[in-house]
Amino acid sequence: MLLCLDVGNSQIFGGVFEDEKLLLRFRHETHRTSTSDQLGIFLKSALRENNIDPKRIKNIGISSVVPSLDYSLGSACIKYFNIDPFWLRAGVKTGLKIKTKNPAEVGADLIATAIAGVVAFPGKDMIIADFGTATTFAAISKDKEFLGVVIQAGIRTSMKALQTSTDQLPSVQIVKPEEILGRDSITSIQAGLYYGQLGAIKELISGITKEVFKKEKPITIGTGGFSQLIENEKVLNVVMPDLVLEGISLALLMNVK
């Protein structure tokens, strides 16, 4: 069994694979001060609560955009699983050609989703929209070239910015409101968050397509925690919420014998 962990700014997204099949997924809030013991105990508990014996884990793969947690998480893997984990980062085999100005800057999570994308849709141009703390739009060519990315604030991040930067606007549940024009503070914020994000998705996909892919229309893939929120809007060809975990597992298999 493979344990795959995507360490994001808001959550640690984990999954267990056996024979390339995802058996389990779980999430844990990211705490930058977590110790190796706290992380190790949580990971073992998450497995046991889902009837998976931690001893069955033979390899661990990690993508992380939170460097302050890397040492504690790596130590937890060694201490609690006796496994030195594989880190998806610059220099490892990915099967991709990174065409950005500074390839080392590209987030490990973006690389992971791109790896899984080109395996799922070989020989296709694609745009992968990842809806997390940040919303990102990565362009990958049919020749497996990672061409670049657009980054904007994620929908929850936008809500928190409104809440903390104003005196009278409340925190709201992130849902699709029935009408675009809000009739009270809550529905007004919900409409701005939802339809603002939806409009950005349409505009950015259109702009990237015209600028990069010219005449050939790319496949558009949605992934990440909020991807299912806009699944029925038909602005994306397919929604694959577990793409980052699949990419980590594929990278792990490429690099670890």
C-alpha atoms as an extended CHARMM CRD file, in Angstrom:
* protein
*
       257  EXT
         1         1  MET       CA              0.0000000000        0.0000000000        0.0000000000  PROA      1               0.0000000000
         2         2  LEU       CA              1.0410000000        3.5790000000       -0.7230000000  PROA      2               0.0000000000
         3         3  LEU       CA              0.2530000000        6.5080000000        1.5610000000  PROA      3               0.0000000000
         4         4  CYS       CA              0.0950000000        9.8080000000       -0.3480000000  PROA      4               0.0000000000
         5         5  LEU       CA             -0.0410000000       13.2100000000        1.3590000000  PROA      5               0.0000000000
         6         6  ASP       CA             -0.6420000000       16.6200000000       -0.1770000000  PROA      6               0.0000000000
         7         7  VAL       CA              0.3060000000       19.3050000000        2.3500000000  PROA      7               0.0000000000
         8         8  GLY       CA             -1.5980000000       22.4760000000        1.5090000000  PROA      8               0.0000000000
         9         9  ASN       CA             -1.8590000000       25.8220000000        3.2450000000  PROA      9               0.0000000000
        10        10  SER       CA             -5.2590000000       24.9770000000        4.7270000000  PROA      10              0.0000000000
        11        11  GLN       CA             -5.3980000000       21.1780000000        4.8300000000  PROA      11              0.0000000000
        12        12  ILE       CA             -3.3560000000       18.0140000000        4.5680000000  PROA      12              0.0000000000
        13        13  PHE       CA             -5.1390000000       15.8260000000        2.0120000000  PROA      13              0.0000000000
        14        14  GLY       CA             -4.2350000000       12.1640000000        2.3330000000  PROA      14              0.0000000000
        15        15  GLY       CA             -5.0170000000        8.9550000000        0.4880000000  PROA      15              0.0000000000
        16        16  VAL       CA             -4.0950000000        5.2750000000        0.4790000000  PROA      16              0.0000000000
        17        17  PHE       CA             -3.5580000000        3.3550000000       -2.7680000000  PROA      17              0.0000000000
        18        18  GLU       CA             -3.4110000000       -0.3640000000       -3.3420000000  PROA      18              0.0000000000
        19        19  ASP       CA             -2.7530000000       -1.7180000000       -6.8430000000  PROA      19              0.0000000000
        20        20  GLU       CA             -3.2120000000        1.8340000000       -8.1940000000  PROA      20              0.0000000000
        21        21  LYS       CA             -6.7220000000        2.0330000000       -6.6860000000  PROA      21              0.0000000000
        22        22  LEU       CA             -7.5710000000        4.7670000000       -4.1890000000  PROA      22              0.0000000000
        23        23  LEU       CA             -9.0120000000        3.0060000000       -1.1330000000  PROA      23              0.0000000000
        24        24  LEU       CA             -9.1650000000        5.8540000000        1.3650000000  PROA      24              0.0000000000
        25        25  ARG       CA             -9.0450000000        9.6310000000        1.4550000000  PROA      25              0.0000000000
        26        26  PHE       CA             -8.9010000000       11.8960000000        4.5020000000  PROA      26              0.0000000000
        27        27  ARG       CA             -8.2450000000       15.5180000000        5.4190000000  PROA      27              0.0000000000
        28        28  HSD       CA             -6.6140000000       17.2070000000        8.3890000000  PROA      28              0.0000000000
        29        29  GLU       CA             -6.3110000000       20.9070000000        9.1060000000  PROA      29              0.0000000000
        30        30  THR       CA             -2.7910000000       22.2240000000        8.5090000000  PROA      30              0.0000000000
        31        31  HSD       CA             -1.1310000000       23.4260000000       11.7070000000  PROA      31              0.0000000000
        32        32  ARG       CA              2.3230000000       24.8300000000       11.0150000000  PROA      32              0.0000000000
        33        33  THR       CA              3.4670000000       24.1170000000       14.5760000000  PROA      33              0.0000000000
        34        34  SER       CA              2.4900000000       20.4210000000       14.5490000000  PROA      34              0.0000000000
        35        35  THR       CA              5.1430000000       18.1040000000       15.9700000000  PROA      35              0.0000000000
        36        36  SER       CA              6.2330000000       14.8200000000       14.4490000000  PROA      36              0.0000000000
        37        37  ASP       CA              4.3870000000       12.9710000000       17.2210000000  PROA      37              0.0000000000
        38        38  GLN       CA              1.1340000000       14.8290000000       16.5760000000  PROA      38              0.0000000000
        39        39  LEU       CA              1.3530000000       14.1290000000       12.8540000000  PROA      39              0.0000000000
        40        40  GLY       CA              2.4150000000       10.5130000000       13.2720000000  PROA      40              0.0000000000
        41        41  ILE       CA             -0.3490000000        9.7420000000       15.7610000000  PROA      41              0.0000000000
        42        42  PHE       CA             -2.9410000000       11.3860000000       13.5110000000  PROA      42              0.0000000000
        43        43  LEU       CA             -1.8330000000        9.4420000000       10.4220000000  PROA      43              0.0000000000
        44        44  LYS       CA             -1.8830000000        6.1060000000       12.2260000000  PROA      44              0.0000000000
        45        45  SER       CA             -5.2750000000        6.8930000000       13.7590000000  PROA      45              0.0000000000
        46        46  ALA       CA             -6.7330000000        7.8710000000       10.3880000000  PROA      46              0.0000000000
        47        47  LEU       CA             -5.6470000000        4.5300000000        8.9460000000  PROA      47              0.0000000000
        48        48  ARG       CA             -6.8380000000        2.4340000000       11.8780000000  PROA      48              0.0000000000
        49        49  GLU       CA            -10.2200000000        4.1950000000       12.0160000000  PROA      49              0.0000000000
        50        50  ASN       CA            -10.7010000000        3.1230000000        8.4050000000  PROA      50              0.0000000000
        51        51  ASN       CA             -9.6440000000       -0.4840000000        9.0400000000  PROA      51              0.0000000000
        52        52  ILE       CA             -6.2220000000       -0.1910000000        7.4300000000  PROA      52              0.0000000000
        53        53  ASP       CA             -3.2820000000       -1.6320000000        9.3520000000  PROA      53              0.0000000000
        54        54  PRO       CA             -0.4640000000        0.9740000000        9.3140000000  PROA      54              0.0000000000
        55        55  LYS       CA              2.0210000000       -1.8790000000        8.8820000000  PROA      55              0.0000000000
        56        56  ARG       CA              0.6440000000       -2.4400000000        5.3790000000  PROA      56              0.0000000000
        57        57  ILE       CA              1.9900000000        0.9420000000        4.2370000000  PROA      57              0.0000000000
        58        58  LYS       CA              5.1540000000        0.2110000000        2.2430000000  PROA      58              0.0000000000
        59        59  ASN       CA              5.8830000000        3.6430000000        0.7420000000  PROA      59              0.0000000000
        60        60  ILE       CA              4.9000000000        7.2440000000        1.4410000000  PROA      60              0.0000000000
        61        61  GLY       CA              4.8110000000       10.0510000000       -1.1110000000  PROA      61              0.0000000000
        62        62  ILE       CA              4.4580000000       13.7260000000       -0.2000000000  PROA      62              0.0000000000
        63        63  SER       CA              3.8680000000       16.9640000000       -2.0510000000  PROA      63              0.0000000000
        64        64  SER       CA              4.1120000000       20.0460000000        0.1480000000  PROA      64              0.0000000000
        65        65  VAL       CA              3.7370000000       23.7970000000       -0.2190000000  PROA      65              0.0000000000
        66        66  VAL       CA              4.2880000000       24.3420000000        3.5200000000  PROA      66              0.0000000000
        67        67  PRO       CA              8.0730000000       24.0750000000        4.0680000000  PROA      67              0.0000000000
        68        68  SER       CA              7.7720000000       24.7240000000        7.8140000000  PROA      68              0.0000000000
        69        69  LEU       CA              6.0150000000       21.3550000000        8.2230000000  PROA      69              0.0000000000
        70        70  ASP       CA              8.3690000000       19.2830000000        6.0690000000  PROA      70              0.0000000000
        71        71  TYR       CA             10.8220000000       18.3250000000        8.8090000000  PROA      71              0.0000000000
        72        72  SER       CA              8.1240000000       17.2930000000       11.3010000000  PROA      72              0.0000000000
        73        73  LEU       CA              6.1890000000       15.3150000000        8.6850000000  PROA      73              0.0000000000
        74        74  GLY       CA              9.2990000000       13.5670000000        7.4010000000  PROA      74              0.0000000000
        75        75  SER       CA             10.2770000000       12.6760000000       10.9590000000  PROA      75              0.0000000000
        76        76  ALA       CA              6.7680000000       11.3420000000       11.6230000000  PROA      76              0.0000000000
        77        77  CYS       CA              7.0220000000        9.0170000000        8.6200000000  PROA      77              0.0000000000
        78        78  ILE       CA             10.3530000000        7.6380000000        9.8240000000  PROA      78              0.0000000000
        79        79  LYS       CA              9.3520000000        7.3590000000       13.4840000000  PROA      79              0.0000000000
        80        80  TYR       CA              5.8420000000        5.9490000000       13.0860000000  PROA      80              0.0000000000
        81        81  PHE       CA              6.1100000000        3.9940000000        9.8010000000  PROA      81              0.0000000000
        82        82  ASN       CA              9.8480000000        3.3280000000        9.5480000000  PROA      82              0.0000000000
        83        83  ILE       CA              9.6890000000        4.8230000000        6.0380000000  PROA      83              0.0000000000
        84        84  ASP       CA             11.8350000000        7.6050000000        4.5980000000  PROA      84              0.0000000000
        85        85  PRO       CA              9.2200000000        9.3220000000        2.4090000000  PROA      85              0.0000000000
        86        86  PHE       CA              9.5120000000       10.3190000000       -1.2230000000  PROA      86              0.0000000000
        87        87  TRP       CA              9.1670000000       14.0830000000       -1.7330000000  PROA      87              0.0000000000
        88        88  LEU       CA              7.7640000000       15.3640000000       -4.9990000000  PROA      88              0.0000000000
        89        89  ARG       CA             10.0300000000       18.3230000000       -5.7400000000  PROA      89              0.0000000000
        90        90  ALA       CA             12.4100000000       19.7300000000       -8.3420000000  PROA      90              0.0000000000
        91        91  GLY       CA             14.8490000000       17.1700000000       -9.7080000000  PROA      91              0.0000000000
        92        92  VAL       CA             12.7160000000       14.0140000000       -9.4300000000  PROA      92              0.0000000000
        93        93  LYS       CA             11.2630000000       12.1120000000      -12.3780000000  PROA      93              0.0000000000
        94        94  THR       CA              7.8870000000       13.4810000000      -13.4120000000  PROA      94              0.0000000000
        95        95  GLY       CA              7.5540000000       12.7330000000      -17.1120000000  PROA      95              0.0000000000
        96        96  LEU       CA              6.9510000000       16.4590000000      -17.6690000000  PROA      96              0.0000000000
        97        97  LYS       CA              8.9800000000       19.2090000000      -19.3310000000  PROA      97              0.0000000000
        98        98  ILE       CA              8.7540000000       22.2950000000      -17.1230000000  PROA      98              0.0000000000
        99        99  LYS       CA              8.8200000000       25.3030000000      -19.4580000000  PROA      99              0.0000000000
       100       100  THR       CA              8.4530000000       28.0970000000      -16.8950000000  PROA      100             0.0000000000
       101       101  LYS       CA             11.2310000000       30.6520000000      -16.3210000000  PROA      101             0.0000000000
       102       102  ASN       CA             12.1150000000       29.1100000000      -12.9520000000  PROA      102             0.0000000000
       103       103  PRO       CA             10.9950000000       25.4570000000      -12.7660000000  PROA      103             0.0000000000
       104       104  ALA       CA             11.9430000000       25.2290000000       -9.0680000000  PROA      104             0.0000000000
       105       105  GLU       CA              9.1900000000       27.7490000000       -8.2720000000  PROA      105             0.0000000000
       106       106  VAL       CA              6.3830000000       25.5060000000       -9.5320000000  PROA      106             0.0000000000
       107       107  GLY       CA              4.4490000000       24.0840000000       -6.5830000000  PROA      107             0.0000000000
       108       108  ALA       CA              4.6500000000       20.3460000000       -5.9640000000  PROA      108             0.0000000000
       109       109  ASP       CA              0.8490000000       20.1390000000       -5.9620000000  PROA      109             0.0000000000
       110       110  LEU       CA              0.7100000000       21.6690000000       -9.4550000000  PROA      110             0.0000000000
       111       111  ILE       CA              3.2550000000       19.1410000000      -10.6930000000  PROA      111             0.0000000000
       112       112  ALA       CA              1.2740000000       16.2980000000       -9.1210000000  PROA      112             0.0000000000
       113       113  THR       CA             -1.9930000000       17.2660000000      -10.8080000000  PROA      113             0.0000000000
       114       114  ALA       CA             -0.1840000000       17.7210000000      -14.1320000000  PROA      114             0.0000000000
       115       115  ILE       CA              1.3530000000       14.2410000000      -13.8800000000  PROA      115             0.0000000000
       116       116  ALA       CA             -2.0590000000       12.6890000000      -13.2750000000  PROA      116             0.0000000000
       117       117  GLY       CA             -3.6390000000       14.8240000000      -15.9980000000  PROA      117             0.0000000000
       118       118  VAL       CA             -1.2870000000       13.7100000000      -18.7740000000  PROA      118             0.0000000000
       119       119  VAL       CA             -1.7160000000       10.0690000000      -17.7340000000  PROA      119             0.0000000000
       120       120  ALA       CA             -5.5160000000       10.3710000000      -17.7210000000  PROA      120             0.0000000000
       121       121  PHE       CA             -5.6250000000       12.2340000000      -21.0640000000  PROA      121             0.0000000000
       122       122  PRO       CA             -2.5150000000       11.2910000000      -23.0720000000  PROA      122             0.0000000000
       123       123  GLY       CA             -1.7620000000       13.3470000000      -26.1700000000  PROA      123             0.0000000000
       124       124  LYS       CA             -4.1700000000       16.1520000000      -25.1770000000  PROA      124             0.0000000000
       125       125  ASP       CA             -3.6750000000       19.8300000000      -24.4450000000  PROA      125             0.0000000000
       126       126  MET       CA             -5.2240000000       20.6630000000      -21.0860000000  PROA      126             0.0000000000
       127       127  ILE       CA             -5.9540000000       23.3090000000      -18.4970000000  PROA      127             0.0000000000
       128       128  ILE       CA             -6.1570000000       22.0640000000      -14.9120000000  PROA      128             0.0000000000
       129       129  ALA       CA             -8.1150000000       24.2880000000      -12.5420000000  PROA      129             0.0000000000
       130       130  ASP       CA             -7.3120000000       23.5130000000       -8.8990000000  PROA      130             0.0000000000
       131       131  PHE       CA             -9.7110000000       24.9980000000       -6.3390000000  PROA      131             0.0000000000
       132       132  GLY       CA             -8.0230000000       25.2340000000       -2.9440000000  PROA      132             0.0000000000
       133       133  THR       CA             -6.6250000000       27.9950000000       -0.7230000000  PROA      133             0.0000000000
       134       134  ALA       CA             -5.5770000000       29.4990000000       -4.0500000000  PROA      134             0.0000000000
       135       135  THR       CA             -7.3500000000       28.8300000000       -7.3230000000  PROA      135             0.0000000000
       136       136  THR       CA             -4.8130000000       27.9210000000       -9.9950000000  PROA      136             0.0000000000
       137       137  PHE       CA             -5.0510000000       27.3380000000      -13.7360000000  PROA      137             0.0000000000
       138       138  ALA       CA             -2.1480000000       25.3100000000      -15.1430000000  PROA      138             0.0000000000
       139       139  ALA       CA             -1.6190000000       24.8690000000      -18.8870000000  PROA      139             0.0000000000
       140       140  ILE       CA             -0.0690000000       21.6070000000      -20.0820000000  PROA      140             0.0000000000
       141       141  SER       CA              0.5440000000       20.8090000000      -23.7450000000  PROA      141             0.0000000000
       142       142  LYS       CA             -0.1200000000       17.5150000000      -25.5240000000  PROA      142             0.0000000000
       143       143  ASP       CA              3.6720000000       17.0650000000      -25.5280000000  PROA      143             0.0000000000
       144       144  LYS       CA              3.6730000000       16.9850000000      -21.6890000000  PROA      144             0.0000000000
       145       145  GLU       CA              5.0470000000       20.5170000000      -21.4070000000  PROA      145             0.0000000000
       146       146  PHE       CA              4.0670000000       22.4200000000      -18.2750000000  PROA      146             0.0000000000
       147       147  LEU       CA              3.7080000000       25.8720000000      -19.8280000000  PROA      147             0.0000000000
       148       148  GLY       CA              2.6990000000       28.0920000000      -16.9230000000  PROA      148             0.0000000000
       149       149  VAL       CA              0.0320000000       28.8900000000      -14.3670000000  PROA      149             0.0000000000
       150       150  VAL       CA             -2.4030000000       31.6100000000      -13.2850000000  PROA      150             0.0000000000
       151       151  ILE       CA             -2.8690000000       32.0340000000       -9.5240000000  PROA      151             0.0000000000
       152       152  GLN       CA             -5.7140000000       33.8750000000       -7.8170000000  PROA      152             0.0000000000
       153       153  ALA       CA             -7.2170000000       33.8590000000       -4.3280000000  PROA      153             0.0000000000
       154       154  GLY       CA             -9.3850000000       30.8350000000       -3.6320000000  PROA      154             0.0000000000
       155       155  ILE       CA            -13.0550000000       31.2130000000       -2.7970000000  PROA      155             0.0000000000
       156       156  ARG       CA            -12.6150000000       30.6040000000        0.9480000000  PROA      156             0.0000000000
       157       157  THR       CA             -9.5620000000       32.8670000000        1.0280000000  PROA      157             0.0000000000
       158       158  SER       CA            -11.6410000000       35.6160000000       -0.5770000000  PROA      158             0.0000000000
       159       159  MET       CA            -14.3480000000       35.1520000000        2.0390000000  PROA      159             0.0000000000
       160       160  LYS       CA            -11.8100000000       35.3950000000        4.8830000000  PROA      160             0.0000000000
       161       161  ALA       CA            -10.3420000000       38.5420000000        3.3480000000  PROA      161             0.0000000000
       162       162  LEU       CA            -13.7850000000       40.1720000000        3.3590000000  PROA      162             0.0000000000
       163       163  GLN       CA            -14.4410000000       39.0630000000        6.9250000000  PROA      163             0.0000000000
       164       164  THR       CA            -11.1320000000       40.2630000000        8.3630000000  PROA      164             0.0000000000
       165       165  SER       CA            -10.8960000000       43.4800000000        6.3370000000  PROA      165             0.0000000000
       166       166  THR       CA            -14.3810000000       44.8170000000        7.0900000000  PROA      166             0.0000000000
       167       167  ASP       CA            -16.3120000000       45.5600000000       10.2730000000  PROA      167             0.0000000000
       168       168  GLN       CA            -19.7990000000       44.5180000000        9.2200000000  PROA      168             0.0000000000
       169       169  LEU       CA            -19.4970000000       41.6650000000        6.7170000000  PROA      169             0.0000000000
       170       170  PRO       CA            -19.9730000000       38.2080000000        8.2850000000  PROA      170             0.0000000000
       171       171  SER       CA            -18.4680000000       34.8280000000        7.4930000000  PROA      171             0.0000000000
       172       172  VAL       CA            -20.8670000000       32.8500000000        5.2860000000  PROA      172             0.0000000000
       173       173  GLN       CA            -21.4090000000       29.3100000000        4.0860000000  PROA      173             0.0000000000
       174       174  ILE       CA            -19.9340000000       28.9040000000        0.6150000000  PROA      174             0.0000000000
       175       175  VAL       CA            -22.8200000000       27.7690000000       -1.5760000000  PROA      175             0.0000000000
       176       176  LYS       CA            -24.4140000000       28.6660000000       -4.8950000000  PROA      176             0.0000000000
       177       177  PRO       CA            -27.1200000000       31.2700000000       -4.1900000000  PROA      177             0.0000000000
       178       178  GLU       CA            -30.3790000000       31.0750000000       -6.1220000000  PROA      178             0.0000000000
       179       179  GLU       CA            -29.9740000000       34.5940000000       -7.5310000000  PROA      179             0.0000000000
       180       180  ILE       CA            -26.9680000000       36.6340000000       -8.6040000000  PROA      180             0.0000000000
       181       181  LEU       CA            -28.2920000000       39.8200000000       -6.9970000000  PROA      181             0.0000000000
       182       182  GLY       CA            -28.2170000000       39.3730000000       -3.2200000000  PROA      182             0.0000000000
       183       183  ARG       CA            -31.1020000000       40.6030000000       -1.0510000000  PROA      183             0.0000000000
       184       184  ASP       CA            -29.2380000000       40.6410000000        2.2540000000  PROA      184             0.0000000000
       185       185  SER       CA            -25.6290000000       40.6130000000        3.4750000000  PROA      185             0.0000000000
       186       186  ILE       CA            -25.2690000000       36.8340000000        3.4590000000  PROA      186             0.0000000000
       187       187  THR       CA            -26.6850000000       36.1820000000       -0.0170000000  PROA      187             0.0000000000
       188       188  SER       CA            -24.8370000000       39.2290000000       -1.3880000000  PROA      188             0.0000000000
       189       189  ILE       CA            -21.5010000000       37.8310000000       -0.1990000000  PROA      189             0.0000000000
       190       190  GLN       CA            -22.3570000000       34.3270000000       -1.3970000000  PROA      190             0.0000000000
       191       191  ALA       CA            -23.2720000000       35.6710000000       -4.8300000000  PROA      191             0.0000000000
       192       192  GLY       CA            -20.0620000000       37.6550000000       -5.0920000000  PROA      192             0.0000000000
       193       193  LEU       CA            -17.9420000000       34.6960000000       -4.0550000000  PROA      193             0.0000000000
       194       194  TYR       CA            -19.6470000000       32.0970000000       -6.2240000000  PROA      194             0.0000000000
       195       195  TYR       CA            -20.4140000000       34.0420000000       -9.3830000000  PROA      195             0.0000000000
       196       196  GLY       CA            -17.1730000000       35.9960000000       -9.1350000000  PROA      196             0.0000000000
       197       197  GLN       CA            -15.2360000000       32.7350000000       -9.1060000000  PROA      197             0.0000000000
       198       198  LEU       CA            -17.3750000000       31.3270000000      -11.9070000000  PROA      198             0.0000000000
       199       199  GLY       CA            -16.7810000000       34.4020000000      -14.0740000000  PROA      199             0.0000000000
       200       200  ALA       CA            -13.0380000000       34.2020000000      -13.4440000000  PROA      200             0.0000000000
       201       201  ILE       CA            -13.0150000000       30.5470000000      -14.4690000000  PROA      201             0.0000000000
       202       202  LYS       CA            -14.6890000000       31.3280000000      -17.7960000000  PROA      202             0.0000000000
       203       203  GLU       CA            -12.4790000000       34.3330000000      -18.5320000000  PROA      203             0.0000000000
       204       204  LEU       CA             -9.1810000000       32.6980000000      -17.6000000000  PROA      204             0.0000000000
       205       205  ILE       CA             -9.8600000000       29.4770000000      -19.4930000000  PROA      205             0.0000000000
       206       206  SER       CA            -10.8640000000       31.5150000000      -22.5460000000  PROA      206             0.0000000000
       207       207  GLY       CA             -7.7910000000       33.7440000000      -22.2700000000  PROA      207             0.0000000000
       208       208  ILE       CA             -5.3200000000       30.8840000000      -21.7700000000  PROA      208             0.0000000000
       209       209  THR       CA             -6.8520000000       28.9760000000      -24.6830000000  PROA      209             0.0000000000
       210       210  LYS       CA             -6.5170000000       31.9450000000      -27.0540000000  PROA      210             0.0000000000
       211       211  GLU       CA             -3.0060000000       32.8350000000      -25.8950000000  PROA      211             0.0000000000
       212       212  VAL       CA             -1.4720000000       29.3710000000      -25.6690000000  PROA      212             0.0000000000
       213       213  PHE       CA             -3.4660000000       26.7720000000      -27.5370000000  PROA      213             0.0000000000
       214       214  LYS       CA             -4.7120000000       28.9780000000      -30.3750000000  PROA      214             0.0000000000
       215       215  LYS       CA             -7.1420000000       26.9410000000      -32.5020000000  PROA      215             0.0000000000
       216       216  GLU       CA             -7.2230000000       23.6000000000      -30.6620000000  PROA      216             0.0000000000
       217       217  LYS       CA             -9.5200000000       23.6000000000      -27.6500000000  PROA      217             0.0000000000
       218       218  PRO       CA             -7.8900000000       22.0190000000      -24.5690000000  PROA      218             0.0000000000
       219       219  ILE       CA             -9.5230000000       19.6160000000      -22.1440000000  PROA      219             0.0000000000
       220       220  THR       CA            -10.4290000000       21.4620000000      -18.9380000000  PROA      220             0.0000000000
       221       221  ILE       CA            -10.1100000000       19.5340000000      -15.6770000000  PROA      221             0.0000000000
       222       222  GLY       CA            -11.3290000000       20.6810000000      -12.2800000000  PROA      222             0.0000000000
       223       223  THR       CA             -9.8280000000       19.4130000000       -9.0620000000  PROA      223             0.0000000000
       224       224  GLY       CA             -9.3580000000       20.4170000000       -5.4210000000  PROA      224             0.0000000000
       225       225  GLY       CA            -11.6860000000       20.9010000000       -2.5020000000  PROA      225             0.0000000000
       226       226  PHE       CA            -14.1670000000       23.2990000000       -4.1520000000  PROA      226             0.0000000000
       227       227  SER       CA            -14.1890000000       21.7730000000       -7.6440000000  PROA      227             0.0000000000
       228       228  GLN       CA            -17.4300000000       19.9090000000       -7.0150000000  PROA      228             0.0000000000
       229       229  LEU       CA            -19.1610000000       23.1940000000       -6.1130000000  PROA      229             0.0000000000
       230       230  ILE       CA            -19.1060000000       24.2930000000       -9.7560000000  PROA      230             0.0000000000
       231       231  GLU       CA            -19.2850000000       20.8120000000      -11.3170000000  PROA      231             0.0000000000
       232       232  ASN       CA            -22.7790000000       21.3620000000      -12.7460000000  PROA      232             0.0000000000
       233       233  GLU       CA            -21.9630000000       24.7130000000      -14.3800000000  PROA      233             0.0000000000
       234       234  LYS       CA            -20.4940000000       23.0010000000      -17.4680000000  PROA      234             0.0000000000
       235       235  VAL       CA            -17.4650000000       25.3010000000      -17.5770000000  PROA      235             0.0000000000
       236       236  LEU       CA            -15.1510000000       22.2940000000      -17.1510000000  PROA      236             0.0000000000
       237       237  ASN       CA            -15.0430000000       19.0780000000      -19.1610000000  PROA      237             0.0000000000
       238       238  VAL       CA            -14.4410000000       16.8760000000      -16.1550000000  PROA      238             0.0000000000
       239       239  VAL       CA            -14.0340000000       17.1490000000      -12.3870000000  PROA      239             0.0000000000
       240       240  MET       CA            -11.4580000000       14.8520000000      -10.7360000000  PROA      240             0.0000000000
       241       241  PRO       CA            -11.2520000000       15.7570000000       -7.0200000000  PROA      241             0.0000000000
       242       242  ASP       CA             -8.4340000000       13.2930000000       -6.2360000000  PROA      242             0.0000000000
       243       243  LEU       CA             -6.0720000000       14.3270000000       -9.0450000000  PROA      243             0.0000000000
       244       244  VAL       CA             -3.2800000000       15.5030000000       -6.7330000000  PROA      244             0.0000000000
       245       245  LEU       CA             -3.2120000000       12.2040000000       -4.8280000000  PROA      245             0.0000000000
       246       246  GLU       CA             -3.1610000000       10.2540000000       -8.0820000000  PROA      246             0.0000000000
       247       247  GLY       CA             -0.2460000000       12.3740000000       -9.2900000000  PROA      247             0.0000000000
       248       248  ILE       CA              1.7370000000       11.7950000000       -6.0950000000  PROA      248             0.0000000000
       249       249  SER       CA              1.2120000000        8.0380000000       -6.3620000000  PROA      249             0.0000000000
       250       250  LEU       CA              2.3350000000        8.0500000000      -10.0220000000  PROA      250             0.0000000000
       251       251  ALA       CA              5.4490000000       10.0950000000       -9.1800000000  PROA      251             0.0000000000
       252       252  LEU       CA              6.2130000000        7.7480000000       -6.3060000000  PROA      252             0.0000000000
       253       253  LEU       CA              6.0420000000        4.7330000000       -8.6080000000  PROA      253             0.0000000000
       254       254  MET       CA              8.2930000000        6.4940000000      -11.1570000000  PROA      254             0.0000000000
       255       255  ASN       CA             11.0010000000        7.2430000000       -8.5940000000  PROA      255             0.0000000000
       256       256  VAL       CA             10.9460000000        4.5020000000       -5.9610000000  PROA      256             0.0000000000
       257       257  LYS       CA             11.8180000000        0.9160000000       -6.7600000000  PROA      257             0.0000000000
